[in-house]
């Protein structure tokens, strides 16, 4: 089966007409969009809370910026 090919014989839109079409589409999209939903903050899981309490960082090199924290075994 062969795909159909369409050829437009109408003249193309002027820049002003194209801008009006885009503005109408944007207005329609804003008018028909669903209202934004309120985001509820996610509750951290137990592992996340434990890491926050212990001061654990996701960045293993973060302690190198502070010489007092460079070796955690010395600070115990």
Buried (B, 14 or more C-beta within 10 A) or exposed (E): EEEEEEEEEEEEEEEEEEEEEEEEEEEEEEEEEEEEEEEEEEEEEEEEEEBEEEEEEEEEEEBEEEEEBEEEEEEE
